[in-house]
Amino acid sequence: MTGQMIFDPLIPWTLLVTIAVLAMAGMVFAALRGLSGWALRGLAALVVIAALTGPSYQQEDRAELSDIVLLLEDESASQNLSDRAAQTQSAADELADSIAARSNTEVRRITVADGDGDAGTQLITALSKALAEEPRSRVAGIIAVSDGRVHDADLPVNLPAPMHLLMTGKSTDWDRRLSIKNAPAFAIIGEPVTLTLRIEDMGNGPAEASTAPLLISVDGAEPQEFQVPLGQDIDLPVTLPHGGRNVIEFTVPEADGELTDRNNKALIQMNGVRDRLRVLLVSGEPHPGGRTWRNLLKSDSSVDLVHFTILRPPEKQDGVPVSELSLIAFPTRELFLEKIDDFDLIIFDRYKRRGILPALYLDNVANYIRQGGAVLVAAGPDFAGADSIYRSPLGPVLPASPTARVLDQPFRPTVTEIGNRHPVSTDLPGGGDWGRWLRHIDITDPKGNVVMTGAGDRPLLVLDRVGEGRVALLASDHAWLWNRGYEGGGPQLELLRRLAHWMMREPELEEEALTAEATGQTMRILRRTLQESVPPVVITDPLGNVTELPLLQSSPGVFETVFDGPEIGLYRLENGDQMAVIGLGPAAPREFEQTIATPDILAPVLAGLRGGTVMLEDGLPRLRDVREGRPAAGRGWIGLTPRNAYETRDVRQTAILPGWLVLLLSAGLITAAWLREGRR
């Protein structure tokens, strides 16, 4: 129980002070004049003024409250390195026992796990939440058992008591780290892009090491090994081999004695894009659909089109003076021998042998296909004749042969069963309710995939792969009818656009492909195929664990599944002869970017109330009581500030000058003064 005097004035303090000053002045004046009874009147005024202050005596019944010590236990991923987890558990248990043994002190143990996603160790966030749940007036100290690798130390926190770091780890720890800078999201295929990489030893690393091996793998292929100097930024030119996603994995083999190899990898995912697509369009005799291909290719800003229309063969003699001809010579040797490899696609639109291209040049076109080029033949009536391009060295690589029949009859192009699964012809706008075409070049012995049929279910659009290249045959020159809206038209531009981009190896149009899309730690695996079923997909995680998942058909030719990756890093996918790699999160999680224990990150936070850092390998510190504002840490000890908090359970107030007493005293003193004055 405690007691104290309190005041509750009946009038404002300023007015009360004014009255007191006037009363004092009156008493001084009376004393100087020698008036009798001035002292008694002064005492009466003092009683009245004291009564106006409302004095009372307050008694409180208080219950003493215990002090609280917050004990933060770092259980993030970096705390599982070496013996840090055991250090943390042992130190936390001993500290909890020591704190509990202190009189009037409680301990709150708070676990700090990995942050959401790749946020790292959110120790200050956990501390702020704990402080919000506890009365700050009772917090006597904060102790964090951690390696000091905190990733939210820049957050503001108002500490009510000293904070200390008991640091795990050892002074002999060392680790080798690989980091990559300047990695763009996109790069042009065939052009080098410069990455900056650095391999460095952190902590107490081997002094004799000056270089380290570096393995580089593209799309999960066999890695190449290089020797790289330690502690230096290295500029590495990288050229993307193909369009779409390119996954480049950099790996430094684990060295003896280092803490972990989780930061020995870097995963770069770059999308390869073509700077410009070069297309050679060779047109034969003019026809109503002659501008179809030109308009399509010109509408794509990424396409450089070289277009030649052969109107007048060299042997033609029509008597027109040479000076009046505006035609240019056809640069056959330059295009079909010297620069043929510069083109991504060659289109023959109703072209026939007219003496312009010797057999040697067409044979070179066939070799161009086998070595990775692409040729599209849009056939007209000439394809069925004696001068057909099929009857040239190009014939063996074409996907079908003509029968010499030209069917001039209406027919509606139809997507075949395999065409419904092929990305070129699946889900075309209109759903098959298209206008008819009026001419079909009869072809036979199709090789590859017949994705569309025409008159009498004869092959209309045939796609094939020859060697490393691709070839397509469209057995009609009436695709332009769709563009003109004949009988409602059809998806001419979409079909031809897909066809052209499939031939130029657009990754999204590959008919046999295994891909994955990542959202956080969840990947959506897509398998596109022309087969009716596929085996389960085999997933290998960064730790080498293998998982098999069945693929379910979501649409014709497309099978998919969803997989939640348990680890951050590179995943390898296999399905039949298809392989893919995808990275979930960074190859080196934030927890493993820096692994050597350090007090520097939390030093500004600890310095605010003079807290300190103690290495656990030097032993557990003693606990001391320190006064607020004094140094709270020293050699082998850390301090707690007793808060002396209490809870008030009962309050009683007793008036010191009740009204009746004031009236009695003041009346008595005034009467005495009057009597004294009367005697004189």
Residue pairs with C-beta under 8 A, 6 or more apart in sequence:
1 59
1 60
1 61
1 62
2 59
2 60
2 62
3 57
3 58
3 59
3 60
4 57
4 58
5 55
5 56
5 57
5 58
5 656
6 55
6 56
6 57
6 58
6 653
7 53
7 54
7 55
7 56
8 54
8 56
9 16
9 52
9 53
9 54
10 52
10 53
10 54
11 52
16 49
16 52
16 53
19 49
19 52
20 49
23 42
23 45
23 46
23 49
26 41
26 42
26 45
27 38
27 39
27 41
27 42
27 45
30 38
30 41
30 42
31 38
31 39
35 677
36 676
36 677
36 680
37 672
37 673
37 674
37 676
37 677
38 673
40 669
40 670
40 672
40 673
40 676
41 669
41 670
41 673
43 669
44 665
44 666
44 669
44 670
44 673
47 657
47 662
47 665
47 666
47 669
48 662
48 666
50 657
51 657
51 659
51 662
55 655
55 656
55 657
56 653
56 654
56 655
56 656
57 653
57 654
57 656
58 651
58 652
58 653
59 651
59 652
59 653
59 654
60 648
60 650
60 651
61 648
61 649
61 650
61 651
62 646
62 647
62 648
62 649
63 646
63 647
63 649
64 104
64 644
64 645
64 646
64 647
65 138
65 645
65 646
65 647
66 104
66 105
66 106
66 138
66 645
67 104
67 105
67 106
67 138
67 139
67 140
67 640
67 642
67 643
67 645
68 105
68 106
68 107
68 108
68 134
68 135
68 138
68 139
68 140
69 99
69 105
69 106
69 107
69 108
69 139
69 140
69 141
69 142
69 143
69 640
70 108
70 110
70 127
70 130
70 131
70 134
70 139
70 141
70 142
70 143
71 92
71 95
71 96
71 99
71 107
71 108
71 109
71 110
71 143
71 145
72 110
72 112
72 123
72 126
72 127
72 130
72 142
72 143
72 144
72 145
72 146
73 88
73 89
73 92
73 109
73 110
73 111
73 112
73 145
74 88
74 112
74 121
74 123
74 144
74 145
74 146
74 147
74 168
75 85
75 88
75 111
75 112
75 113
76 112
76 113
76 114
76 120
76 121
76 149
76 591
77 114
77 589
77 591
77 592
78 84
78 121
78 147
78 149
78 591
78 592
78 595
79 85
79 88
79 146
79 147
79 168
81 259
81 260
81 595
82 169
82 170
82 173
82 259
84 147
84 168
84 169
84 597
87 145
87 168
87 169
87 616
87 617
88 145
88 146
88 168
91 145
91 166
91 168
91 616
91 620
92 109
92 145
94 620
95 107
95 143
95 145
95 166
95 620
96 107
96 109
98 623
99 105
99 106
99 107
99 623
100 106
100 107
102 623
105 140
105 640
108 130
108 134
110 126
110 127
110 130
112 121
112 122
112 123
112 126
112 146
114 120
114 121
114 591
115 121
115 122
115 125
115 151
115 152
117 520
117 585
118 568
118 585
118 586
118 589
118 590
119 151
119 152
119 590
120 149
120 150
120 151
120 152
120 590
120 591
121 146
121 149
121 150
121 151
121 152
121 591
122 150
122 151
122 152
123 144
123 146
123 150
123 152
123 153
124 150
124 152
124 153
124 155
124 157
124 605
125 152
125 155
127 142
127 144
127 157
128 155
128 157
131 139
131 157
131 160
135 645
136 160
137 160
137 643
137 645
138 643
138 645
139 160
139 161
139 643
140 161
140 640
140 641
140 642
140 643
141 161
141 162
141 163
141 164
141 632
141 638
141 639
141 640
141 641
142 159
142 161
142 162
142 163
142 164
142 611
143 163
143 164
143 166
143 638
144 163
144 164
144 165
144 166
144 602
145 166
145 168
145 616
146 165
146 166
146 167
146 168
146 602
147 167
147 168
147 169
147 595
147 597
147 598
148 165
148 167
148 597
148 598
148 599
148 600
148 601
148 602
148 613
149 591
149 594
149 595
149 597
149 598
149 601
150 601
150 602
151 590
153 601
153 602
153 604
153 605
157 605
159 605
159 608
159 609
161 609
161 640
161 641
161 643
162 606
162 609
162 610
162 611
162 626
162 632
162 633
162 638
162 639
162 640
162 641
163 605
163 606
163 608
163 609
163 611
164 606
164 611
164 612
164 613
164 614
164 621
164 632
164 633
164 638
165 599
165 602
165 606
165 611
165 612
165 613
165 614
166 613
166 614
166 616
166 620
166 621
167 597
167 598
167 599
167 613
167 614
167 615
167 616
168 597
168 616
169 596
169 597
169 615
169 617
170 617
171 204
171 615
171 617
172 204
173 203
173 204
173 259
173 595
173 596
173 597
174 201
174 202
174 203
174 204
174 205
174 206
174 257
174 258
174 259
174 596
175 201
175 202
175 203
175 205
175 258
175 259
175 260
175 263
175 595
175 596
176 199
176 200
176 201
176 202
176 205
176 212
176 252
176 254
176 255
176 258
176 263
176 264
177 199
177 200
177 201
177 202
177 263
177 264
177 588
177 593
177 594
177 595
178 197
178 198
178 199
178 214
178 250
178 251
178 252
178 263
178 264
178 265
178 266
178 588
179 197
179 198
179 200
179 266
179 593
180 195
180 196
180 197
180 250
180 266
180 268
181 195
181 196
181 197
181 198
181 233
182 194
182 195
182 196
183 195
183 268
183 270
184 193
184 270
185 270
185 271
186 270
186 271
186 272
186 273
187 193
187 238
187 240
187 246
187 270
187 271
187 272
187 273
188 240
188 272
188 273
188 274
188 275
189 240
189 241
189 242
189 243
189 272
189 273
189 274
189 275
190 239
190 240
190 275
191 239
191 275
192 237
192 238
192 239
193 237
193 238
193 239
193 240
193 270
194 235
194 236
194 237
194 238
195 235
195 236
195 237
195 238
195 268
196 233
196 234
196 235
196 236
197 214
197 228
197 233
197 234
197 236
197 250
197 266
198 231
198 232
198 233
198 234
199 212
199 214
199 228
199 229
199 230
199 231
199 252
200 230
200 231
201 209
201 230
201 231
202 594
202 595
202 596
203 259
203 596
205 258
206 255
206 257
209 230
209 255
210 229
210 230
211 227
211 228
211 229
211 230
212 227
212 228
212 230
212 252
212 255
213 225
213 226
213 227
213 228
213 252
213 253
214 225
214 226
214 227
214 228
214 250
214 251
214 252
215 223
215 224
215 225
215 226
215 249
215 250
215 251
215 252
215 253
216 223
216 224
216 226
216 248
216 249
216 250
216 251
217 223
217 224
217 248
217 249
217 251
218 241
218 246
218 247
218 248
218 249
219 241
219 246
219 247
219 579
219 580
219 581
220 247
220 249
220 572
220 579
220 580
220 581
223 249
223 251
228 234
238 248
240 246
240 270
240 272
241 272
242 272
242 505
242 507
243 271
243 272
243 273
243 274
243 505
243 506
243 507
244 271
244 272
244 507
244 508
245 269
245 270
245 271
245 272
245 507
245 515
245 582
246 269
246 270
246 271
246 272
247 267
247 268
247 269
247 570
247 581
247 582
247 583
248 267
248 268
248 269
248 270
249 265
249 266
249 267
249 268
249 570
249 581
249 587
250 265
250 266
250 267
250 268
251 264
251 265
252 261
252 264
252 265
253 261
253 264
254 261
254 264
259 595
259 596
260 592
260 595
262 588
262 589
262 592
263 588
263 592
263 593
263 595
264 588
265 569
265 570
265 587
265 588
266 587
266 588
267 569
267 570
267 583
267 586
267 587
269 582
269 583
274 302
274 344
274 504
276 302
276 303
276 304
277 300
277 302
277 303
277 304
277 344
277 345
277 504
278 303
278 304
278 306
278 342
278 343
278 344
278 345
279 297
279 303
279 304
279 305
279 306
279 343
279 344
279 345
279 346
279 347
279 500
280 306
280 308
280 335
280 343
280 345
280 346
280 347
281 293
281 294
281 297
281 305
281 306
281 307
281 308
281 347
281 349
282 308
282 310
282 346
282 347
282 348
282 349
282 351
283 290
283 293
283 307
283 308
283 309
283 310
283 349
283 350
283 351
284 309
284 310
284 348
284 349
284 350
284 351
284 352
284 354
284 380
284 382
285 350
285 380
285 382
286 309
286 311
287 350
287 380
287 477
288 480
289 477
289 478
289 479
289 480
289 481
289 483
290 309
290 349
290 350
292 479
292 480
292 483
292 492
292 496
293 347
293 349
293 378
293 496
294 305
294 307
296 493
296 496
296 497
296 500
297 303
297 305
297 500
298 305
300 497
306 335
306 343
308 330
310 330
310 351
310 354
310 356
311 327
312 325
312 327
313 354
313 355
313 356
314 355
314 356
315 355
330 356
332 356
332 357
332 358
332 361
333 361
336 357
336 361
336 362
336 364
336 365
337 360
337 361
337 364
340 346
340 364
340 365
340 368
340 373
341 368
341 373
343 373
344 373
344 374
344 504
345 373
345 374
345 375
345 376
345 500
345 503
345 504
346 365
346 368
346 373
346 374
346 375
346 376
347 375
347 376
347 377
347 378
347 500
348 375
348 376
348 377
348 378
348 389
349 378
349 477
350 378
350 379
350 380
350 382
350 383
350 477
351 377
351 382
351 389
352 382
352 383
352 385
352 387
352 388
352 389
353 387
353 388
353 389
353 391
353 392
354 387
359 392
359 393
362 389
362 392
362 393
362 394
363 393
363 394
365 373
365 375
365 393
365 394
366 393
366 394
366 396
366 397
368 375
368 469
369 375
369 397
369 466
369 467
369 469
369 470
369 471
370 397
370 466
370 467
370 468
370 469
371 467
371 468
371 469
372 467
372 468
372 469
373 469
374 469
374 470
374 471
374 503
374 504
374 505
375 394
375 397
375 469
375 470
375 471
375 472
375 503
376 471
376 472
376 473
376 474
376 499
376 500
376 503
377 383
377 389
377 398
377 471
377 472
377 473
377 474
378 474
378 477
378 479
379 402
379 441
379 443
379 473
379 474
379 475
379 476
379 477
380 439
380 441
380 477
381 406
381 439
381 441
381 477
382 388
383 389
383 390
383 402
383 441
383 475
384 402
384 403
384 404
384 405
384 406
384 441
384 442
385 404
388 402
389 395
389 398
390 398
390 401
390 402
395 401
397 466
397 471
398 471
398 473
399 446
399 447
399 448
399 462
399 463
399 464
399 471
399 472
399 473
400 443
400 444
400 445
400 446
400 447
400 459
400 462
400 473
400 475
401 443
401 444
401 445
402 441
402 442
402 443
402 444
403 442
403 443
403 444
404 442
405 441
405 442
406 439
406 440
406 441
406 442
407 439
407 440
407 441
407 442
407 454
407 455
407 456
407 458
408 438
408 439
409 438
409 440
409 455
410 436
410 437
410 438
411 436
411 437
411 440
411 454
411 455
411 456
412 432
412 434
412 435
412 436
412 437
413 434
413 437
413 452
413 453
413 454
413 460
413 461
413 490
414 432
414 452
414 453
414 454
414 457
415 425
415 426
415 428
415 432
415 451
415 452
416 425
416 450
416 451
416 452
416 453
418 449
418 450
418 451
418 530
419 425
419 426
419 449
419 450
419 451
419 452
419 461
420 426
420 556
420 557
421 511
421 529
421 530
421 556
421 557
422 449
422 451
422 463
422 511
422 530
422 557
423 498
423 502
423 508
423 509
423 510
423 511
423 528
423 557
424 451
424 461
424 463
424 495
424 498
424 499
424 502
424 509
424 511
425 451
425 452
425 461
425 495
425 498
426 555
426 556
426 557
427 555
428 490
428 491
428 494
428 495
429 491
429 494
430 490
430 491
433 488
434 482
434 487
434 488
434 489
434 490
434 491
435 481
435 482
435 485
435 486
435 487
435 488
435 489
435 490
436 481
436 486
436 487
437 454
437 476
437 478
437 479
437 481
437 482
438 478
438 481
439 476
439 477
439 478
440 454
440 455
440 458
440 460
440 475
440 476
441 475
441 476
441 477
442 458
442 475
443 458
443 459
443 462
443 473
443 475
444 459
446 459
446 462
447 462
447 464
448 462
448 463
448 464
448 465
448 471
449 462
449 463
449 464
449 511
449 530
450 459
450 460
450 461
450 462
451 461
451 462
451 463
452 460
452 461
453 459
453 460
454 460
454 475
454 476
458 475
459 475
460 474
460 475
460 476
461 472
461 473
461 474
461 475
461 499
462 472
462 473
462 475
463 470
463 471
463 472
463 502
464 470
464 471
464 472
465 471
470 502
470 503
470 505
472 499
472 502
472 503
474 499
479 492
479 495
479 496
480 492
481 487
481 489
482 489
482 490
482 491
482 492
483 489
483 492
483 493
498 509
501 509
502 509
502 510
502 511
507 513
507 515
510 528
511 528
511 529
511 530
511 557
512 528
512 529
512 530
512 578
513 526
513 527
513 528
513 578
514 525
514 526
514 527
514 528
514 537
514 573
514 574
514 575
514 578
514 579
514 580
515 525
515 526
515 528
515 580
516 523
516 524
516 525
516 526
516 571
516 573
516 580
516 582
517 523
517 524
517 526
518 524
518 582
518 583
518 584
520 584
521 564
521 565
521 566
521 568
521 584
521 585
522 562
522 563
522 564
522 565
523 562
523 563
523 565
523 571
523 582
523 584
524 560
524 561
524 562
525 537
525 539
525 549
525 551
525 560
525 561
525 562
525 563
525 573
526 558
526 559
526 560
527 534
527 537
527 551
527 558
527 559
527 560
527 575
527 578
528 557
528 558
528 559
529 557
529 559
530 557
534 551
534 559
534 575
534 576
535 575
535 576
536 548
536 549
536 550
536 551
536 575
537 548
537 549
537 551
537 561
537 573
537 574
537 575
538 546
538 547
538 548
538 573
538 574
538 575
539 546
539 547
539 548
539 549
539 563
539 571
539 572
539 573
540 546
540 547
540 571
540 572
540 573
540 574
541 547
541 565
541 566
541 567
541 569
541 571
542 567
542 568
542 569
542 570
542 571
542 587
543 567
547 563
549 561
549 563
550 561
551 559
551 560
551 561
551 575
552 559
552 560
552 561
553 559
554 560
565 571
565 584
567 584
568 584
568 585
568 586
568 587
568 589
569 583
569 584
569 585
569 587
570 581
570 582
570 583
570 587
571 581
571 582
571 583
571 584
572 579
572 580
572 581
573 579
573 580
573 581
573 582
599 606
599 613
602 613
603 613
606 612
606 613
609 632
610 630
610 631
610 632
610 633
611 632
611 633
611 638
612 632
612 633
612 634
612 638
613 633
614 621
614 633
614 636
614 638
619 636
621 636
621 637
621 638
622 636
622 637
622 638
623 637
623 638
623 639
623 640
624 637
624 638
624 639
624 640
625 639
625 640
625 641
625 642
626 632
626 639
626 640
626 641
627 641
628 641
630 639
631 639
632 638
632 639
632 640
632 641
633 639
